[in-house]
Amino acid sequence: MKKNIRWNTMKILAAGFLGVILAGGVLLWLPACNTRPIAFMDALFTSTSAVCVTGLVTVTPEAQFTLLGQVILLILIQVGGLGVIACVTAFFLILRKKITVKERIVIQETYNMDSPGGMVKFILRILKGTFIVEGVGALLYAFQFIPEYGVIKGIWYSVFHAVSAFCNAGIDILGSSSFIKYVNNPLINVTTMLLIILGGLGFIVWYDLLAGIRRAWKKENPGRWWFTRLSLHSKVVLTVTAGMICAGALNFFLAEYSNPDTLGNLPIGSKVMASFFQSVTTRTAGFATIPQAALTTESQMVSCVLMFIGGSPGGTAGGIKTTTIGLIVICCMAVVKGRDDAECFGRKVAERNIRMGSAVITLAVIALFTGTAIVAGIEKDVSFIRVLYETCSAIGTVGLTADLTPDLARGSQAVIMVLMYIGRIGPMTLALLFGGRAKQKGLERELPTQRVMVG
């Protein structure tokens, strides 16, 4: 049954990510992967951060891991970014193993597609698109890293950071200061932002946009109609993404303009670029060109909101997703205007989508504040805003840190790992796993309806 397959798909996703995390922790713990001894907790934390494409670390990857360790770290990031299902499917295709109907339905449920037809082709397009974009990103990075670090090291740095940026992981091997020394470098900034945005949009939006461009190129549709011919999903993703990036950049520019520890001493062009970079990187990427601990309280609060929302479904980003917050806003507008239906871009939004969005936000908020309360209780000498910044970064799988994660107690780090895991597989997936299989249609009891006062 379809509902049982959906439940089994959730089990595969949850167990798959957990298995990769544990295997990665063991591998990163091996002496051959480290330049100095490492505690298993630190290795497991790093593996969790890589597979959950978060970026929070308790050690400095550049100094801690050997080349072998960095290669394993890169593989974990790539697996975490593409997802367990896509990677397993790719492995089966390499072995020329036939993908069964059941496996196609699992892929369909994973990516929330309408039908199981063309699933293998869809996975191949994801893999092809991923490697093309990462390859172009690595080529652009190479113009900076090869002259700076030499050919071999420059190529390795280019590949590593292209994969990390596209997968929205935010883990770097430049040292403890991330991209801060490149705050005035347009090539590094623009390349990183484009990789983060492309990874965070989602593969479904990619191919919807490409199909629209193809139709316009063949003059099947007038070019000015390209947006109107997109699916409702793509329209919501693009609108909310553009709005959040611009609003976030404007806030950071105004709030940090005179802050000498962030934007204050930069020229106006670099201030604008750094503001947009900060807004984009809070969308679950984790790279930083300005010190996060030096941000004003206002900027930290806005960053928490952006990190909590995150990127879009079907991509490499985490968070509750742009579509979720978009649908909730649309629902609120419908209530304010006295409408019975939530409408957007001339379409009625399915009631099931609204219920699902409300459930995702509720469960994510519960997980976030439970984790924040536990960490705040353990770290009694740390301000609440710094704790909230770390927990939002964890559940949003962002990786930005106010210089707190390495200094956390082991209990707090365990909570952060749980939040990263919840953020990667999704709070709804975890809740449904504990809730068990859905009841089959027709077996539910019909109960009388009553109203409850709201507001």
N, C-alpha and C positions, 0 to 999 in steps of 0.2 A: 504493500500500500504506500501511496505517496507520502502520507504523514509519517509512516515508519521509516521510509527512506530518508526523509528530512531529519528525523531524530538521529538515525544512524550516521548521517553526514556530519551532524554536530559532534557526535562522539569521535568520529574520525579526525575532525579538525582539532578538537580539544586534546585528544590523545596524541595526535601527530605533532603538534607544537610542543607538547610537554616532553615527548620522546626526543625530539631534536634538541631541546634545551638541555636535557640531562646528558645526552651524548656529547653535546658541545662543551658542557661543563667539565666532563671527564677529560676530553681531548685538550682543552685549554689548561688543565691542571697538570698535564704531563711535563716533566722536566725539559723535554726537547722543545717545548713551545714557549719556554720562559727564560729570560736572561737572569732571573733571580727567583728564589723560592716564592710560591704564591699559595695562599690559603685556598682551600677548596671553595669556601664561601665566596671569595672574590672571583674565582674562575666561573662558578655557577652564576653569579650576578652578571658578569660580563656576557656569558652565553645567553642569559635571559634577555639582556638589553639588546644583543645583536639579533636574536631570533624574533623578538618582539619589535624590532626596528625602532628602538627608543633612543639610545645614545647615552643614557646615564651610566657612569662607570665609577668604580671604587679604586681603580688603578689607572695609570697613564699608559694606554696601549702602545704608544711609540717606544716608551722606555721599558715596559714590562715584557712584551712578547717578542720572540724571535721572528724571523721571516716565516717559518712554518706556522707559528702561532697567529701571525697576521693573515696568512693565507686561509687558515681555518676560520678566523674571524670574518673574513670577507665572504667565505662560502655560507656561513651562518646568516650573514646579512642578506645575501642573495636569496637564500631559501626563505627567510622570514619575509622578505619583500614580495616575492612572487607568490608565496603561499605553499603549504604542504601539498595540496591537491594538484596544483600546476606542476610542481617539481616531480611528484610521483608519476604523473601522466607523461611528462617529458622523459623520465627514466624508462617507462614502459615502451615509449615510442622508439627510443634508442635501441632497446632490446628487441624491437619489432614484435612486441607482444600486442595481441589484438585487444582493443578497448571494448569491453562488453557493454550491453545495454544498461545494466545496473550501474556500471562505472560512469557511463555518460549521464545518467540521471543524477548521480552524486555531483558531477561537475556542474550540471544545470542548477542544482540546489545551492551549490557553493557560490555561484555567480548570479543567482536569482534571475536566470534566463527564463524565457517563456516556454521553450520546448527543448528536449534533449538532442534535437537534430543539429548537426554541425558543431558539436562540442569539441571534437578533436581539432577541427580546423580553427576554432576559436582559440584554443590553447596554443596552437602553433603560431597564430597571429600575435598572441600575447608575448610569447617567447621571442619571436622575430622583432617585434616592436621594441621590446625591452632592450635587447642586445644592440639594436641600431641606435637607440637614444643614448644608452650608456657609452657606446663606442664614440659617438659624436661628442658627448660630454668629455670623455677621456682625451680626445684629440684637442679640444679647446683648452683643457687644463694643461696639456703638455706644453703649450706655448709659454706657460709660466713656470711649470715645475722642472722641465728639462734644463733650461738655462740656469735655474737656481740650484738644482740638486744633481745634475749630471744625467746622462741618457738612461741608464738602467734604473736608478732610484727615481728619476723623474717620471718614467713610464709607469713604474709601480705605483707611485703616489697618484698619478693621473687616473689610473684604472680604479684604485681603491676608493678614492673620493668621488669618482663618477658614480660608482655602484652605491656607495653610502648615501650620496645626495639623492639619486633617483629613487632608492628604496626608502627615503625619508628616515634613515637611521641616525644620521648626525654623528656617527663615530668617526674620528679622524686619527691619523698617525703623524700629526705635526707637532705634538707636544701637549702641554696642558693649557695652552691659550687659544685653541681652536683656530678660527680664521681672523682673529683680532688684528694680526699684523697686515692683513690684506684689506682693511677697512676702506682704503683709498684706491683699491685695485678694481677697475670696472670689469675686467675679464673674469676674475674669480667670482665677483659678486653676481654679475649677470648670468654667467654659466650655472652657478649653484642655484640661483633663484629659478631659472628655467627648468632645471632638472627636478627640483622640489615640486614645482607646480605641475609639471607633466606627470610625475609619479603620483601626485595627490589627486589629480582629476579623475582617475579611474579609466580602465581600459575600454569600458563600454562607451564612455564619452569620446574617447580617442576616435574610435571607428565610426561613431555617429558623425563627428566633425569631418572626418576624411570622406565619408560617403556624401556629405553635403557639399564639400569642396569639389568632389568628382562630378556631381550633378551640375554644379555651377560651371565647371570647366567645359563640360560637354554641352552646355547651354540648354540642359533639360529644364532647369529652373533659373529665373533671373537671379543675378548675384545678390541683389538686395533682399531676396527671400531666404538667404541661407539660414538665418536664425529661426525664422518661423517654421521651417521644415524639420527642425531638430525635434527629438522626442522630448516629452515633458521632463523626464529625468535629466537630460542634458541641459535644458534651459534652466532648471532650478540649480543644478551644480554650477554652471557658469556664472549665473547671476549672483548667487550667494558667495562664491569664491571671489569674484571681482569686488563685490561690495565689502567683504571682510578685509581683503588685502588693502584696499584704498583707505577704509576707515581706520584700520590698525596703523597704517603708515602715517596718516595725518595725526593720530593721537601721539605716536612716538615722537614725531617731529616737533609738535608743540610742547609736549611734556618734558622732553630731554634737550630742547634747543639750547638752553643755557647751562646745562649740567656739565661741568668741566670733566667729570669722570666718564662721560659717554659721548655725547655729540658736541658739547660746548666748544671744544678746541678744533673742530673740523671745519674745513671750508664748506660753503653752502651746498655745493654739488655733492660732496661726500655725506653731508647731513641727510639730504634727500635719499641718497642711495642706501645709507645705513638704516634709515627709517623703514624703507621698503623691505630691506633684507630682514630686519627684525620682525616685521609683520609676516613675511613669507615663512621664515624659519619657525615661528610659533605654530605653524600649520602642521606640526609633528616632525619637523626635520632635525632640529637640535644643534645645528652649527651656529656660531656666534661671531659677530664682528665687533661687538661692544661688550664690556663686562656686565654680566647679568646681575651680579651682586650690587652693582652701582646704580641700577635703575631706580627711579623714583617709585614711591609706593603706588602712585596712579598707574604708571607703566607696568608694574608687576601685576596689578589687579587686571588690567586689560590683557596682559599676556596670559594670565590664568584662564580668562574667558576664551581667548583664541585657541589656547592649547586644549581646553576641554572640548571645544567644537571639532577641531581637527580638520581632516581632509574629506574626501568623498568616497562613497562605496565602490568596491571593485578595483581599487588601486592599492598603493603601497602605504597609504597614510592611516593613522589611527583616529582616536577621538569618537565622539558620538555621531559625527559626519555632518556635512553641510546640508544634505537633503533632510535630515532629521530636524535640524533647527529651522530650516526653510519651511517645512510642512507645519511645524508647530506655530510659526509666525503667521502663516496663511490661515490656519485654523482660528487663531486669535482674532485676526482681522475679520473673518467671517462672523464670529460671535459679536464683535463690536458693531458690525454693520447690520446685524439682525438677520443674517442669512442662515438657511438650514444646511447648505452645502458649502464646503471649502472649495473655492475655485481659484485657478491659477493659469495664466496664459490661455484663457478660453477653454479650459478643460476642468472637469470635476475631479477632485482628488478622492481616491477610494477611501472609504471609512476605515478599512483595515489598515491602510498606511498610517492614518492618523493615530489609531490605537497603538500600533507598533512603535511609532515615534515617541508617543507619550511614555510607553513602557521602557524604552531604551533610555530616555532621559532620566526617568525616575530611578531605575536600577543603577545607572551610572552615578547619579548624585548620591545615592545611598552608599555605594562602594567608595566614592571619593571622600565623603565626610566621615565614614567609618575609619578608613585608612588614615585620614588626617588627624582624627581624634586620637587614634592609637599612637601615631608617631609623635604628636604634640605631647601626649602623656609620657612618652619615653624620653623625649628631648626637652626637658623642662626649661632649659636655659636658652632655647632658640625661639626667636620671635615667630608668632603665628603666621605672618605673611610669608616668611621663608619656608616654613613647613608646607604651607598651602601651595607655594610655587613648585616645590619638589613633587608633591603628590599629584598635582594637576599635570605636571610634566610626565609623570609615570603613567597615569591612566590614559592620558592623551597620546602616549608613546612618542613623546617629543624629544626629550633628552636635554633640554636646557636646564641648567642648574645654577643656583645662586651660591655656588661654592660650598654646598652643604653635604651632598651625597657621600663623598669619601670620609667625612667625619662622623657620619651617623653610626649609632650603635648597631650591633648585629641584628637585634630585634627589629629596629626600624628599617634596616636594609631588606629584611625578609618581607616586611609589609610592602615596601616599594616593589619588590619582585612580584608579589601577588598582584599588585595594581597594574604592573606592566603586562602581565599575562592576561588579566581581565580586559585590559584595553586592547590587546591584540586580537583575541578571539571574539571579543564583544560581550558586554554584560548580558545581553539577551540570550546568547548561545549558552552561557554558563547557567543562567536561570532555568532555561528549558531543559538542560541536562539534568539538573537536580529535580525539576518538576516531573520528568519522565515523559513517556509518549503521550501525545494528545489523544483524547477520546475520539472514537470513530463517529462520524456524522450519523445522527439518528439515535444515538445512545444518551445524549444529554437530556436532562430533565427540563421541562418547560415550567418556569416559575412565574408567579404573578409579578407584575411590574409596579414599582413604587418610586416616587421621586425623593431625592435628598437635597436639602438646601445647600447651595454652593455660594461662596463669596460672602 
